C-alpha cells in the first residue's frame, strides 16, 4: 500500500513538471522577437550610447523590449534603454530620430507589423531640451531581417 502511494505521488509530480514545462515552451513560442538592419548617416545618441555613422543590426527581445545593437561586422556595441511601449499599426518600421543642429537622438522605434512602438524618454535635461527644440524628425528605415 505504501509503495502504491509513493508511486502515485511521483506520477502526480512528474505530470506537474511536464505541464509546467509545456506552459513555459508555449510562452516562449508566443514571444516574438524582431531583428532588423538600419543605417545611420550621422553620429546618433540612443540612451547612454553614442553610435557613429554606419550600418547596424538591431535584435529586439520582445519580453524585455531591450534591443542589442551590433555593427555590420557583428560586434555588439550597445543595449537600448528600457522604453515605454505604445500601440502602433501605422507607418513604416523605422527609428524616429530628433534632430537639433548636429545633435541626433533616437526618440522611438516604430514596429507596426508587431502592433507597437517603443518610445525612449529623454534621460537628461540636455536631451529634453533637444527634444523641445528639435528642428526636424528623421525617419531611419529598419529593414526586417526575417530568417
Buried (B, 14 or more C-beta within 10 A) or exposed (E): EEEEEEEEEEEEEEEEEEEEEEEEEEEEEEEEEBBBBBEBEEEBBBBEBEBEEBEBBBBBEBEEBBBBBBBEEEEEBBBBBEBEEEEBEEEEBBBBBBBBEEBBBBBBBBBBEBEBBBBBBBEEEEBEEBBEEBEEEBEBEBEEEEE
